[in-house]
């Protein structure tokens, strides 16, 4: 027995009278939905001259000229760039030197005893510098598609 919301009438099945070809009726409904234009969007039957432009140039320039700072702007980002590595060092020293107990970071002895544990050795420096050189080499010499970006309205549509 079909579920109560299933379309089992002959009209729903395209007049065939049987429910064995439900996939074709679903395809027909999908095709009908694809032909139906969405309100507010230009359809294929509309005249292209009546369609509104996608971007208003003056509005694009206004939006492009408005500067929105995130994370406190350049000053906030600079503070975060300094404090996050210091926080990681602090947490690592607390974990390795004090069994995970959070100790006051304002104690000079804390940093004097813990600093050698976070300083990179020669192997770590070679590994990091080697990885950086390898990344620079790959970005310069491996194949890739070079594309221009979108035009910026406030810079006279330069790319």
OpenMM code with the backbone's topology and positions (N, CA, C; nanometers):
from openmm import Vec3, app, unit

residues = "UNK UNK UNK UNK UNK UNK UNK UNK UNK UNK UNK UNK UNK UNK UNK UNK UNK UNK UNK UNK UNK UNK UNK UNK UNK UNK UNK UNK UNK UNK UNK UNK UNK UNK UNK UNK UNK UNK UNK UNK UNK UNK UNK UNK UNK UNK UNK UNK UNK UNK UNK UNK UNK UNK UNK UNK UNK UNK UNK UNK UNK UNK UNK UNK UNK UNK UNK UNK UNK UNK UNK UNK UNK UNK UNK UNK UNK UNK UNK UNK UNK UNK UNK UNK UNK UNK UNK UNK UNK UNK UNK UNK UNK UNK UNK UNK UNK UNK UNK UNK UNK UNK UNK UNK UNK UNK UNK UNK UNK UNK UNK UNK UNK UNK UNK UNK UNK UNK UNK UNK UNK UNK UNK UNK UNK UNK UNK UNK UNK UNK UNK UNK UNK UNK UNK UNK UNK UNK UNK UNK UNK UNK UNK UNK UNK UNK UNK UNK UNK UNK UNK UNK UNK UNK UNK UNK UNK UNK UNK".split()
positions = [
    Vec3(0.0847, -0.1173, 0.0000),
    Vec3(0.0000, 0.0000, 0.0000),
    Vec3(0.0890, 0.1232, 0.0000),
    Vec3(0.0496, 0.2229, -0.0757),
    Vec3(0.1283, 0.3450, -0.0895),
    Vec3(0.1084, 0.4335, 0.0325),
    Vec3(0.2061, 0.5135, 0.0688),
    Vec3(0.1890, 0.6068, 0.1792),
    Vec3(0.0790, 0.7064, 0.1486),
    Vec3(0.0174, 0.7670, 0.2519),
    Vec3(-0.0957, 0.8566, 0.2303),
    Vec3(-0.0618, 0.9791, 0.1458),
    Vec3(0.0633, 1.0265, 0.1467),
    Vec3(0.0959, 1.1456, 0.0702),
    Vec3(0.1471, 1.1138, -0.0694),
    Vec3(0.1522, 0.9864, -0.1070),
    Vec3(0.2000, 0.9499, -0.2402),
    Vec3(0.0955, 0.9847, -0.3440),
    Vec3(0.1410, 1.0239, -0.4595),
    Vec3(0.0501, 1.0597, -0.5664),
    Vec3(0.0215, 0.9342, -0.6464),
    Vec3(-0.0998, 0.8805, -0.6315),
    Vec3(-0.1345, 0.7566, -0.6992),
    Vec3(-0.2444, 0.7764, -0.8023),
    Vec3(-0.2924, 0.8964, -0.8182),
    Vec3(-0.3997, 0.9173, -0.9153),
    Vec3(-0.3437, 0.9135, -1.0560),
    Vec3(-0.4311, 0.8926, -1.1508),
    Vec3(-0.3868, 0.8855, -1.2893),
    Vec3(-0.3409, 1.0212, -1.3393),
    Vec3(-0.3931, 1.1303, -1.2833),
    Vec3(-0.3509, 1.2634, -1.3255),
    Vec3(-0.2088, 1.2926, -1.2797),
    Vec3(-0.1716, 1.2455, -1.1624),
    Vec3(-0.0374, 1.2703, -1.1108),
    Vec3(0.0662, 1.1906, -1.1871),
    Vec3(0.0271, 1.0778, -1.2445),
    Vec3(0.1208, 0.9941, -1.3171),
    Vec3(0.1171, 1.0202, -1.4665),
    Vec3(0.0698, 1.1346, -1.5037),
    Vec3(0.0694, 1.1688, -1.6443),
    Vec3(-0.0424, 1.0998, -1.7200),
    Vec3(-0.1471, 1.0576, -1.6505),
    Vec3(-0.2601, 0.9963, -1.7170),
    Vec3(-0.2405, 0.8500, -1.7480),
    Vec3(-0.1347, 0.7874, -1.6994),
    Vec3(-0.1092, 0.6474, -1.7326),
    Vec3(-0.1931, 0.5532, -1.6499),
    Vec3(-0.2369, 0.5958, -1.5305),
    Vec3(-0.3228, 0.5119, -1.4490),
    Vec3(-0.2464, 0.4174, -1.3586),
    Vec3(-0.1168, 0.3966, -1.3791),
    Vec3(-0.0392, 0.3086, -1.2912),
    Vec3(0.0684, 0.3892, -1.2193),
    Vec3(0.1165, 0.3347, -1.1095),
    Vec3(0.2150, 0.4057, -1.0280),
    Vec3(0.3540, 0.3471, -1.0449),
    Vec3(0.3792, 0.2706, -1.1480),
    Vec3(0.5093, 0.2071, -1.1626),
    Vec3(0.6116, 0.3002, -1.2265),
    Vec3(0.5692, 0.4117, -1.2792),
    Vec3(0.6621, 0.5005, -1.3467),
    Vec3(0.6683, 0.6347, -1.2734),
    Vec3(0.6884, 0.6306, -1.1425),
    Vec3(0.6920, 0.7521, -1.0625),
    Vec3(0.8131, 0.8377, -1.0910),
    Vec3(0.9236, 0.7773, -1.1352),
    Vec3(1.0451, 0.8535, -1.1627),
    Vec3(1.0248, 0.9504, -1.2775),
    Vec3(0.9490, 0.9098, -1.3792),
    Vec3(0.9283, 1.0007, -1.4920),
    Vec3(0.8408, 1.1184, -1.4516),
    Vec3(0.7449, 1.0970, -1.3607),
    Vec3(0.6633, 1.2099, -1.3166),
    Vec3(0.7466, 1.3067, -1.2325),
    Vec3(0.8420, 1.2535, -1.1568),
    Vec3(0.9307, 1.3407, -1.0795),
    Vec3(1.0177, 1.4204, -1.1749),
    Vec3(1.0679, 1.3557, -1.2812),
    Vec3(1.1471, 1.4278, -1.3799),
    Vec3(1.0660, 1.5379, -1.4463),
    Vec3(0.9391, 1.5074, -1.4788),
    Vec3(0.8542, 1.6097, -1.5417),
    Vec3(0.8345, 1.7277, -1.4478),
    Vec3(0.8119, 1.6990, -1.3182),
    Vec3(0.7940, 1.8088, -1.2229),
    Vec3(0.9210, 1.8909, -1.2096),
    Vec3(1.0384, 1.8251, -1.2101),
    Vec3(1.1642, 1.8988, -1.2032),
    Vec3(1.1823, 1.9868, -1.3256),
    Vec3(1.1491, 1.9339, -1.4428),
    Vec3(1.1633, 2.0130, -1.5645),
    Vec3(1.0683, 2.1324, -1.5616),
    Vec3(0.9466, 2.1126, -1.5084),
    Vec3(0.8536, 2.2252, -1.4983),
    Vec3(0.9068, 2.3312, -1.4031),
    Vec3(0.9688, 2.2873, -1.2928),
    Vec3(1.0239, 2.3839, -1.1978),
    Vec3(1.1408, 2.4590, -1.2583),
    Vec3(1.2207, 2.3918, -1.3405),
    Vec3(1.3333, 2.4594, -1.4032),
    Vec3(1.2863, 2.5631, -1.5037),
    Vec3(1.1701, 2.5409, -1.5665),
    Vec3(1.1177, 2.6362, -1.6634),
    Vec3(1.0535, 2.7562, -1.5962),
    Vec3(1.0128, 2.7412, -1.4703),
    Vec3(0.9458, 2.8491, -1.3998),
    Vec3(1.0487, 2.9520, -1.3558),
    Vec3(1.0337, 3.0795, -1.3973),
    Vec3(1.1308, 3.1807, -1.3555),
    Vec3(1.1147, 3.2145, -1.2080),
    Vec3(1.2253, 3.2397, -1.1437),
    Vec3(1.2255, 3.2785, -1.0033),
    Vec3(1.1992, 3.4273, -0.9955),
    Vec3(1.1149, 3.4679, -0.9002),
    Vec3(1.0811, 3.6090, -0.8864),
    Vec3(1.2060, 3.6900, -0.8549),
    Vec3(1.2272, 3.7977, -0.9304),
    Vec3(1.3399, 3.8859, -0.9084),
    Vec3(1.4617, 3.8523, -0.9917),
    Vec3(1.4606, 3.7360, -1.0580),
    Vec3(1.5758, 3.7030, -1.1421),
    Vec3(1.5346, 3.7098, -1.2878),
    Vec3(1.6205, 3.7592, -1.3748),
    Vec3(1.5850, 3.7661, -1.5164),
    Vec3(1.5796, 3.6266, -1.5750),
    Vec3(1.4722, 3.5950, -1.6458),
    Vec3(1.4592, 3.4637, -1.7086),
    Vec3(1.5045, 3.4712, -1.8530),
    Vec3(1.5059, 3.3562, -1.9176),
    Vec3(1.5538, 3.3511, -2.0559),
    Vec3(1.4570, 3.4211, -2.1496),
    Vec3(1.3277, 3.4263, -2.1126),
    Vec3(1.2297, 3.4899, -2.1998),
    Vec3(1.2305, 3.6411, -2.1862),
    Vec3(1.2855, 3.6954, -2.0772),
    Vec3(1.2842, 3.8402, -2.0557),
    Vec3(1.3778, 3.9092, -2.1531),
    Vec3(1.3461, 4.0339, -2.1825),
    Vec3(1.4333, 4.1158, -2.2648),
    Vec3(1.5521, 4.1578, -2.1803),
    Vec3(1.6724, 4.1429, -2.2327),
    Vec3(1.7920, 4.1736, -2.1541),
    Vec3(1.8031, 4.3224, -2.1243),
    Vec3(1.7362, 4.4062, -2.2013),
    Vec3(1.7441, 4.5502, -2.1762),
    Vec3(1.6630, 4.5910, -2.0543),
    Vec3(1.5616, 4.5104, -2.0161),
    Vec3(1.4804, 4.5451, -1.9000),
    Vec3(1.5384, 4.4910, -1.7709),
    Vec3(1.6333, 4.3985, -1.7800),
    Vec3(1.6926, 4.3413, -1.6592),
    Vec3(1.7809, 4.4444, -1.5902),
    Vec3(1.7723, 4.4475, -1.4571),
    Vec3(1.8524, 4.5416, -1.3792),
    Vec3(1.9990, 4.5017, -1.3854),
    Vec3(2.0908, 4.5973, -1.3827),
    Vec3(2.2329, 4.5613, -1.3830),
    Vec3(2.2676, 4.4874, -1.2550),
    Vec3(2.3629, 4.3966, -1.2654),
    Vec3(2.4004, 4.3154, -1.1509),
    Vec3(2.4683, 4.3982, -1.0423),
    Vec3(2.5525, 4.4946, -1.0807),
    Vec3(2.6241, 4.5762, -0.9832),
    Vec3(2.6127, 4.7221, -1.0250),
    Vec3(2.5745, 4.8055, -0.9314),
    Vec3(2.5706, 4.9483, -0.9559),
    Vec3(2.7106, 5.0028, -0.9294),
    Vec3(2.7681, 5.0755, -1.0254),
    Vec3(2.9064, 5.1222, -1.0128),
    Vec3(2.9267, 5.2143, -0.8933),
    Vec3(2.8341, 5.3064, -0.8703),
    Vec3(2.8520, 5.3985, -0.7575),
    Vec3(2.8423, 5.3244, -0.6248),
    Vec3(2.7498, 5.2291, -0.6172),
    Vec3(2.7359, 5.1512, -0.4942),
    Vec3(2.8609, 5.0653, -0.4721),
    Vec3(2.9152, 5.0083, -0.5792),
    Vec3(3.0356, 4.9272, -0.5664),
    Vec3(3.1528, 5.0107, -0.5175),
    Vec3(3.1653, 5.1344, -0.5674),
    Vec3(3.2734, 5.2214, -0.5215),
    Vec3(3.2558, 5.2578, -0.3751),
    Vec3(3.1300, 5.2847, -0.3336),
    Vec3(3.1057, 5.3193, -0.1931),
    Vec3(3.1420, 5.2029, -0.1021),
    Vec3(3.1038, 5.0822, -0.1414),
    Vec3(3.1326, 4.9650, -0.0593),
    Vec3(3.2826, 4.9391, -0.0560),
    Vec3(3.3484, 4.9589, -0.1706),
    Vec3(3.4915, 4.9325, -0.1791),
    Vec3(3.5724, 5.0347, -0.0997),
    Vec3(3.5250, 5.1588, -0.0924),
    Vec3(3.5986, 5.2630, -0.0208),
    Vec3(3.5787, 5.2551, 0.1295),
    Vec3(3.4704, 5.1910, 0.1737),
    Vec3(3.4450, 5.1802, 0.3169),
    Vec3(3.5392, 5.0759, 0.3769),
    Vec3(3.6182, 5.1176, 0.4739),
    Vec3(3.7154, 5.0285, 0.5363),
    Vec3(3.6543, 4.9717, 0.6641),
    Vec3(3.6515, 4.8403, 0.6718),
    Vec3(3.6008, 4.7726, 0.7905),
    Vec3(3.7159, 4.6937, 0.8506),
    Vec3(3.7558, 4.7312, 0.9713),
    Vec3(3.8656, 4.6620, 1.0382),
    Vec3(3.8107, 4.5476, 1.1213),
    Vec3(3.8771, 4.4339, 1.1117),
    Vec3(3.8446, 4.3210, 1.1953),
    Vec3(3.9609, 4.2961, 1.2905),
    Vec3(3.9327, 4.2390, 1.4036),
    Vec3(4.0324, 4.2079, 1.5064),
    Vec3(4.1033, 4.3330, 1.5572),
    Vec3(4.0381, 4.4466, 1.5548),
    Vec3(4.0973, 4.5683, 1.6075),
    Vec3(4.1871, 4.6412, 1.5093),
    Vec3(4.1782, 4.6059, 1.3828),
    Vec3(4.2583, 4.6744, 1.2818),
    Vec3(4.4041, 4.6327, 1.2868),
    Vec3(4.4918, 4.7124, 1.2264),
    Vec3(4.6340, 4.6769, 1.2236),
    Vec3(4.6959, 4.6649, 1.3618),
    Vec3(4.6548, 4.7514, 1.4542),
    Vec3(4.7104, 4.7457, 1.5903),
    Vec3(4.6692, 4.6162, 1.6593),
    Vec3(4.5424, 4.5797, 1.6479),
    Vec3(4.4941, 4.4564, 1.7104),
    Vec3(4.5597, 4.3330, 1.6531),
    Vec3(4.5797, 4.3317, 1.5220),
    Vec3(4.6440, 4.2169, 1.4591),
    Vec3(4.7897, 4.2076, 1.5024),
    Vec3(4.8585, 4.3209, 1.5140),
    Vec3(4.9980, 4.3190, 1.5602),
    Vec3(5.0064, 4.2648, 1.7027),
    Vec3(4.9144, 4.3060, 1.7889),
    Vec3(4.9130, 4.2558, 1.9269),
    Vec3(4.8875, 4.1052, 1.9274),
    Vec3(4.7928, 4.0592, 1.8449),
    Vec3(4.7642, 3.9158, 1.8390),
    Vec3(4.8846, 3.8368, 1.7868),
    Vec3(4.9547, 3.8930, 1.6893),
    Vec3(5.0714, 3.8244, 1.6342),
    Vec3(5.1827, 3.8100, 1.7379),
    Vec3(5.1906, 3.9010, 1.8329),
    Vec3(5.2925, 3.8927, 1.9371),
    Vec3(5.2443, 3.8054, 2.0532),
    Vec3(5.1185, 3.8216, 2.0920),
    Vec3(5.0703, 3.7529, 2.2114),
    Vec3(5.0399, 3.6047, 2.1911),
    Vec3(4.9938, 3.5646, 2.0732),
    Vec3(4.9617, 3.4229, 2.0549),
    Vec3(5.0850, 3.3329, 2.0644),
    Vec3(5.1973, 3.3649, 1.9996),
    Vec3(5.3159, 3.2799, 2.0219),
    Vec3(5.3628, 3.2830, 2.1671),
    Vec3(5.3534, 3.3984, 2.2326),
    Vec3(5.3920, 3.4054, 2.3740),
    Vec3(5.2983, 3.3182, 2.4587),
    Vec3(5.1711, 3.3155, 2.4250),
    Vec3(5.0754, 3.2305, 2.4968),
    Vec3(5.1091, 3.0834, 2.4763),
    Vec3(5.1447, 3.0457, 2.3542),
    Vec3(5.1813, 2.9064, 2.3279),
    Vec3(5.3075, 2.8675, 2.4055),
    Vec3(5.4049, 2.9583, 2.4111),
    Vec3(5.5255, 2.9315, 2.4902),
    Vec3(5.4906, 2.9144, 2.6375),
    Vec3(5.4072, 3.0026, 2.6891),
    Vec3(5.3650, 2.9954, 2.8292),
    Vec3(5.2969, 2.8625, 2.8591),
    Vec3(5.2038, 2.8222, 2.7731),
    Vec3(5.1324, 2.6974, 2.7968),
    Vec3(5.2256, 2.5771, 2.7855),
    Vec3(5.3190, 2.5804, 2.6929),
    Vec3(5.4137, 2.4701, 2.6781),
    Vec3(5.5038, 2.4589, 2.8016),
    Vec3(5.5507, 2.5729, 2.8510),
    Vec3(5.6352, 2.5703, 2.9715),
    Vec3(5.5557, 2.5187, 3.0908),
    Vec3(5.4303, 2.5625, 3.1038),
    Vec3(5.3467, 2.5127, 3.2136),
    Vec3(5.3256, 2.3624, 3.2021),
    Vec3(5.3053, 2.3127, 3.0807),
    Vec3(5.2807, 2.1706, 3.0618),
    Vec3(5.4059, 2.0878, 3.0889),
    Vec3(5.5183, 2.1289, 3.0326),
    Vec3(5.6391, 2.0475, 3.0428),
    Vec3(5.7152, 2.0687, 3.1742),
    Vec3(5.7185, 2.1910, 3.2223),
    Vec3(5.7994, 2.2186, 3.3404),
    Vec3(5.7245, 2.2149, 3.4724),
    Vec3(5.5906, 2.2277, 3.4663),
    Vec3(5.5134, 2.2360, 3.5906),
    Vec3(5.3963, 2.1391, 3.5917),
    Vec3(5.4048, 2.0327, 3.5138),
    Vec3(5.3037, 1.9262, 3.5095),
    Vec3(5.1646, 1.9789, 3.4766),
    Vec3(5.1560, 2.0797, 3.3944),
    Vec3(5.0273, 2.1316, 3.3508),
    Vec3(4.9634, 2.2330, 3.4429),
    Vec3(5.0281, 2.2657, 3.5523),
    Vec3(4.9742, 2.3650, 3.6456),
    Vec3(5.0038, 2.5041, 3.5903),
    Vec3(4.9023, 2.5893, 3.5848),
    Vec3(4.9216, 2.7253, 3.5358),
    Vec3(4.9925, 2.8081, 3.6424),
    Vec3(5.1082, 2.8599, 3.6085),
    Vec3(5.1923, 2.9365, 3.6991),
    Vec3(5.1875, 3.0817, 3.6525),
    Vec3(5.2119, 3.1736, 3.7410),
    Vec3(5.2107, 3.3152, 3.7049),
    Vec3(5.3174, 3.3449, 3.5996),
    Vec3(5.2764, 3.4037, 3.4856),
    Vec3(5.3748, 3.4342, 3.3818),
    Vec3(5.4577, 3.5579, 3.4137),
    Vec3(5.4257, 3.6273, 3.5222),
    Vec3(5.4982, 3.7492, 3.5578),
    Vec3(5.6182, 3.7219, 3.6474),
    Vec3(5.6443, 3.5965, 3.6738),
    Vec3(5.7581, 3.5553, 3.7547),
    Vec3(5.8796, 3.5397, 3.6622),
    Vec3(5.9868, 3.6111, 3.6928),
    Vec3(6.1065, 3.6059, 3.6074),
    Vec3(6.1699, 3.4679, 3.6082),
    Vec3(6.1645, 3.4003, 3.7189),
    Vec3(6.2240, 3.2672, 3.7282),
    Vec3(6.1497, 3.1686, 3.6384),
    Vec3(6.0206, 3.1852, 3.6245),
    Vec3(5.9407, 3.0991, 3.5369),
    Vec3(5.9965, 3.1027, 3.3952),
    Vec3(6.0219, 3.2211, 3.3431),
    Vec3(6.0725, 3.2339, 3.2060),
    Vec3(6.2187, 3.1916, 3.1950),
    Vec3(6.2981, 3.2197, 3.2985),
    Vec3(6.4389, 3.1831, 3.2944),
    Vec3(6.4557, 3.0314, 3.2905),
    Vec3(6.3736, 2.9599, 3.3672),
    Vec3(6.3829, 2.8140, 3.3684),
    Vec3(6.3152, 2.7510, 3.2466),
    Vec3(6.2113, 2.8129, 3.1959),
    Vec3(6.1346, 2.7520, 3.0875),
    Vec3(6.1789, 2.7905, 2.9486),
    Vec3(6.2516, 2.9019, 2.9371),
    Vec3(6.2893, 2.9499, 2.8042),
    Vec3(6.3742, 2.8507, 2.7236),
    Vec3(6.4704, 2.7800, 2.7853),
    Vec3(6.5474, 2.6821, 2.7061),
    Vec3(6.4606, 2.5712, 2.6470),
    Vec3(6.3478, 2.5402, 2.7088),
    Vec3(6.2615, 2.4335, 2.6579),
    Vec3(6.1890, 2.4748, 2.5301),
    Vec3(6.1642, 2.6032, 2.5114),
    Vec3(6.0903, 2.6480, 2.3929),
    Vec3(6.1804, 2.7012, 2.2827),
    Vec3(6.3067, 2.7179, 2.3108),
    Vec3(6.3987, 2.7660, 2.2067),
    Vec3(6.4246, 2.6543, 2.1067),
    Vec3(6.4194, 2.6863, 1.9771),
    Vec3(6.4456, 2.5808, 1.8784),
    Vec3(6.5932, 2.5441, 1.8753),
    Vec3(6.6202, 2.4176, 1.8506),
    Vec3(6.7589, 2.3744, 1.8356),
    Vec3(6.7980, 2.3847, 1.6883),
    Vec3(6.9190, 2.3458, 1.6565),
    Vec3(6.9688, 2.3594, 1.5195),
    Vec3(6.8884, 2.2736, 1.4224),
    Vec3(6.8485, 2.1535, 1.4649),
    Vec3(6.7702, 2.0660, 1.3775),
    Vec3(6.6356, 2.1294, 1.3430),
    Vec3(6.5676, 2.1869, 1.4426),
    Vec3(6.4371, 2.2498, 1.4179),
    Vec3(6.4519, 2.3704, 1.3256),
    Vec3(6.5579, 2.4486, 1.3435),
    Vec3(6.5799, 2.5642, 1.2567),
    Vec3(6.6054, 2.5204, 1.1131),
    Vec3(6.6870, 2.4159, 1.0932),
    Vec3(6.7124, 2.3642, 0.9589),
    Vec3(6.5836, 2.3115, 0.8951),
    Vec3(6.5051, 2.2410, 0.9736),
    Vec3(6.3805, 2.1851, 0.9231),
    Vec3(6.2846, 2.2957, 0.8796),
    Vec3(6.2683, 2.3970, 0.9610),
    Vec3(6.1774, 2.5067, 0.9291),
    Vec3(6.2264, 2.5864, 0.8082),
    Vec3(6.3542, 2.6209, 0.8053),
    Vec3(6.4083, 2.6960, 0.6921),
    Vec3(6.4059, 2.6141, 0.5639),
    Vec3(6.4325, 2.4849, 0.5731),
    Vec3(6.4245, 2.3984, 0.4563),
    Vec3(6.2833, 2.3910, 0.4009),
    Vec3(6.1864, 2.3807, 0.4897),
    Vec3(6.0464, 2.3779, 0.4463),
    Vec3(6.0075, 2.5092, 0.3791),
    Vec3(6.0521, 2.6212, 0.4335),
    Vec3(6.0213, 2.7520, 0.3750),
    Vec3(6.0838, 2.7663, 0.2369),
    Vec3(6.2077, 2.7244, 0.2210),
    Vec3(6.2736, 2.7310, 0.0903),
    Vec3(6.2034, 2.6388, -0.0086),
    Vec3(6.1650, 2.5186, 0.0348),
    Vec3(6.0950, 2.4252, -0.0522),
    Vec3(5.9614, 2.4834, -0.0987),
    Vec3(5.8872, 2.5467, -0.0102),
    Vec3(5.7596, 2.6085, -0.0472),
    Vec3(5.7809, 2.7211, -0.1470),
    Vec3(5.8841, 2.8023, -0.1277),
    Vec3(5.9132, 2.9108, -0.2218),
    Vec3(5.9498, 2.8543, -0.3584),
    Vec3(6.0292, 2.7477, -0.3610),
    Vec3(6.0664, 2.6839, -0.4870),
    Vec3(5.9432, 2.6304, -0.5596),
    Vec3(5.8578, 2.5589, -0.4863),
    Vec3(5.7390, 2.5010, -0.5490),
    Vec3(5.6434, 2.6077, -0.6003),
    Vec3(5.6264, 2.7158, -0.5263),
    Vec3(5.5345, 2.8194, -0.5714),
    Vec3(5.5877, 2.8928, -0.6933),
    Vec3(5.7187, 2.8944, -0.7119),
    Vec3(5.7772, 2.9658, -0.8252),
    Vec3(5.7863, 2.8796, -0.9507),
    Vec3(5.8227, 2.7532, -0.9374),
    Vec3(5.8569, 2.6732, -1.0544),
    Vec3(5.7557, 2.5658, -1.0921),
    Vec3(5.6663, 2.5265, -1.0031),
    Vec3(5.5694, 2.4242, -1.0410),
    Vec3(5.4594, 2.4862, -1.1266),
    Vec3(5.3997, 2.4057, -1.2147),
    Vec3(5.2979, 2.4623, -1.3036),
    Vec3(5.1728, 2.5011, -1.2264),
    Vec3(5.1096, 2.6013, -1.2776),
    Vec3(4.9856, 2.6489, -1.2197),
    Vec3(4.9261, 2.7546, -1.3098),
    Vec3(4.7982, 2.7785, -1.2936),
    Vec3(4.7291, 2.8756, -1.3759),
    Vec3(4.7422, 3.0124, -1.3116),
    Vec3(4.7927, 3.1095, -1.3861),
    Vec3(4.8007, 3.2465, -1.3379),
    Vec3(4.6791, 3.3215, -1.3899),
    Vec3(4.6011, 3.3773, -1.2998),
    Vec3(4.4812, 3.4503, -1.3386),
    Vec3(4.4816, 3.5873, -1.2732),
    Vec3(4.4130, 3.6799, -1.3370),
    Vec3(4.3952, 3.8121, -1.2775),
    Vec3(4.2730, 3.8068, -1.1872),
    Vec3(4.2722, 3.8916, -1.0874),
    Vec3(4.1593, 3.8976, -0.9963),
    Vec3(4.0454, 3.9789, -1.0546),
    Vec3(3.9422, 3.9969, -0.9743),
    Vec3(3.8269, 4.0755, -1.0177),
    Vec3(3.8643, 4.2231, -1.0236),
    Vec3(3.7983, 4.2979, -1.1100),
    Vec3(3.8264, 4.4406, -1.1155),
    Vec3(3.7788, 4.5117, -0.9889),
    Vec3(3.8595, 4.6070, -0.9422),
    Vec3(3.8270, 4.6830, -0.8214),
    Vec3(3.7688, 4.8160, -0.8653),
    Vec3(3.6406, 4.8424, -0.8341),
    Vec3(3.5757, 4.9644, -0.8842),
    Vec3(3.6443, 5.0932, -0.8405),
    Vec3(3.6952, 5.0995, -0.7188),
    Vec3(3.7550, 5.2233, -0.6709),
    Vec3(3.8909, 5.2505, -0.7338),
    Vec3(3.9497, 5.1528, -0.8004),
    Vec3(4.0775, 5.1706, -0.8674),
    Vec3(4.0589, 5.1727, -1.0197),
    Vec3(3.9453, 5.2263, -1.0627),
    Vec3(3.9119, 5.2340, -1.2051),
    Vec3(3.9152, 5.0969, -1.2708),
    Vec3(3.8605, 4.9993, -1.2015),
    Vec3(3.8469, 4.8619, -1.2488),
    Vec3(3.9804, 4.7974, -1.2845),
    Vec3(4.0855, 4.8308, -1.2115),
    Vec3(4.2142, 4.7627, -1.2296),
    Vec3(4.2037, 4.6220, -1.1747),
    Vec3(4.2824, 4.5342, -1.2350),
    Vec3(4.2851, 4.3966, -1.1861),
    Vec3(4.4183, 4.3668, -1.1235),
] * unit.nanometer
topology = app.Topology()
chain = topology.addChain("A")
for resn in residues:
    res = topology.addResidue(resn, chain)
    for name in ("N", "CA", "C"):
        topology.addAtom(name, app.Element.getBySymbol(name[0]), res)
